[in-house]
Amino acid sequence: MASLSAQKLAPAPNAAKAKARLIKLITFDIGKLNLAIRIDQVYKVVNIPAVHGSGLNPVGLARVDNQDVTVVDLHRRLFRSEAAAVESYYLVLVKTGRGELLGIPASQTPLMTELPATLIRSLPDSYRRSDTLEIASHIAVLPAQAGEQASRTLFLLDVEMLAR
């Protein structure tokens, strides 16, 4: 399945089962945004190869495992910056529903995280249409951990929207 569906994330009828159901994610930061992709949509994470493109937009092309990969620079796309403001060291490779590989540059090592399904909520379409984060389909607000002062907001990306 290419994107999160409300049905797939709906809480289980039994509260104990809902608490036990965990969603596995790969998380990474872009600027001050905390982003995530479901682990079943991630092909793999690699050291970033050379990315080629015109430099006029946030999309480039890289070669990984003898395949051409469209690279979407989310920092440039989301923050409308002209050039890569942050050095990227990793490329998160995701597969679209059509089987196309997309790469997302990340400056720090992406982490695997498990979240209870009950923490994940769908974003309203009106929010998605009006915000630069139209590429996010769901949100999770994580309670502050020990040593942190504030909760953390995690946006789950819609892989199909990345390709647009």
QUINORSUL-V398445 format. One record per backbone hydrogen bond with DSSP energy under -0.5 kcal/mol. NH is the residue of the N-H (numbers start at 0). CO is the residue of the C=O. E is the energy in kcal/mol with one decimal. If there is no record, write none. Layout:
nh = {NH/NH}
co = {CO/CO}
e = {E/E}
This chain:
nh = {8/9/9/14/17/18/19/20/21/22/23/24/25/26/26/27/29/32/33/34/34/35/36/38/40/41/41/42/42/43/45/47/51/59/60/61/63/63/66/68/69/70/71/71/72/72/73/76/77/78/79/88/89/90/91/92/92/93/93/94/95/98/101/102/103/104/105/106/110/112/114/116/118/119/120/122/126/127/128/129/130/133/135/136/137/138/139/140/141/141/147/151/153/153/154/155/155/156/156/157/158/160/161/162/163}
co = {4/5/6/12/13/14/15/16/19/114/21/112/36/24/110/34/32/29/152/27/32/154/25/23/37/37/38/40/92/92/90/88/60/70/51/68/61/66/63/61/100/59/69/102/57/70/71/72/73/74/75/105/105/45/103/43/90/91/101/40/99/95/93/69/91/102/89/28/26/24/22/20/115/116/138/136/123/123/124/125/126/130/132/155/155/120/153/118/139/151/144/141/139/151/33/137/153/35/154/134/156/157/157/158/160}
e = {-1.7/-0.7/-0.8/-0.5/-2.1/-2.2/-1.6/-1.5/-0.5/-3.3/-0.5/-3.3/-2.9/-0.5/-3.4/-2.2/-2.2/-2.3/-0.6/-3.0/-0.7/-2.0/-2.0/-2.3/-2.1/-0.5/-1.1/-0.5/-2.8/-1.1/-2.1/-2.1/-3.1/-2.5/-2.8/-2.4/-0.5/-2.8/-1.4/-3.2/-1.4/-2.5/-0.5/-3.0/-3.3/-0.7/-1.3/-2.5/-3.2/-2.0/-0.9/-1.8/-2.4/-2.8/-2.7/-2.9/-0.7/-0.5/-2.8/-2.0/-2.6/-1.9/-2.6/-3.0/-1.9/-0.5/-2.4/-0.5/-2.5/-3.0/-2.4/-2.2/-2.0/-1.3/-3.0/-2.7/-0.5/-2.1/-2.5/-1.2/-1.3/-0.7/-2.3/-2.6/-1.3/-2.8/-2.3/-0.7/-0.7/-3.7/-2.4/-2.5/-3.1/-0.5/-2.9/-2.4/-0.5/-3.1/-0.5/-3.9/-0.8/-0.9/-1.2/-0.8/-1.1}
